[in-house]
């Protein structure tokens, strides 16, 4: 059984970067749908409200990272997928 999200005290959004007031980068991770719906979506909603509130009070938003190009995003995705399959092709180790 997986840990129930509702029982969590905190969640670490590793790799999350705010690009613009309406765009975030979640890193180079595949996230299960349940995690996206139950954890990330509510957090993004709260984050958007907080950014809007800051904007209303003339507090300047500073991006945390630049938006990755499409080519870079695909390169990172392919690299991540390849890393999952590489152990299948590695020579097996034998003990003498």
C-alpha positions in Angstrom: 0.0 0.0 0.0 1.3 3.4 -0.9 1.5 6.2 1.7 -1.7 8.2 1.7 -1.2 11.8 0.5 -3.7 13.2 3.0 -1.5 11.9 5.9 1.6 13.7 4.7 3.0 16.6 6.8 5.1 18.0 3.9 6.2 17.1 0.4 9.5 18.1 -1.2 9.0 19.4 -4.7 12.5 18.4 -5.9 13.5 20.2 -9.1 10.5 22.5 -9.2 11.4 25.9 -10.6 9.1 28.8 -11.3 9.7 30.0 -14.9 6.9 32.7 -15.2 3.8 33.6 -13.2 2.0 30.9 -15.2 4.7 28.3 -15.9 6.7 26.0 -13.7 9.3 23.4 -14.5 9.0 20.1 -12.5 12.4 18.7 -13.3 13.2 15.6 -15.2 10.8 13.3 -13.6 7.9 11.1 -14.6 5.2 11.7 -12.0 2.3 9.3 -11.5 -1.1 10.7 -12.3 -2.3 10.4 -8.7 0.6 12.4 -7.5 0.0 15.1 -10.1 -3.7 15.3 -9.3 -3.5 15.0 -5.5 -0.3 16.9 -4.7 1.0 19.0 -7.5 -2.3 20.4 -8.9 -3.4 21.8 -5.5 0.1 23.2 -4.8 0.2 24.9 -8.3 -3.2 26.5 -7.5 -2.0 27.8 -4.2 1.3 29.0 -5.8 -0.6 30.9 -8.5 -2.7 32.6 -5.9 0.4 33.6 -3.9 2.1 35.0 -7.1 -1.1 37.0 -7.9 -1.2 38.4 -4.4 2.5 39.4 -4.6 1.8 41.0 -8.0 -1.1 43.0 -6.5 1.3 44.5 -3.9 3.8 45.4 -6.6 6.3 42.7 -5.4 8.6 41.8 -8.4 8.6 38.2 -9.5 12.0 36.9 -10.4 12.1 33.6 -12.4 14.0 30.8 -10.8 15.2 29.3 -14.1 15.0 29.8 -17.8 12.5 27.8 -19.8 14.1 24.8 -21.4 14.0 24.5 -25.2 11.9 21.8 -26.7 15.1 20.1 -27.9 16.6 20.1 -24.4 13.4 18.8 -22.9 13.4 15.8 -25.3 17.1 15.2 -24.8 16.6 15.0 -21.0 13.6 12.7 -21.4 15.4 10.4 -23.7 18.4 10.4 -21.4 16.2 9.5 -18.4 14.5 6.7 -20.3 17.8 5.3 -21.5 19.2 5.3 -18.0 16.3 2.9 -17.0 17.1 0.5 -19.8 21.0 0.6 -19.7 21.3 -2.0 -16.9 19.6 -4.5 -19.2 22.4 -4.2 -21.7 25.4 -4.0 -19.2 27.6 -7.0 -19.1 26.7 -9.2 -16.1 29.2 -9.3 -13.3 30.5 -12.7 -12.2 32.3 -13.7 -9.1 35.3 -16.0 -9.3 
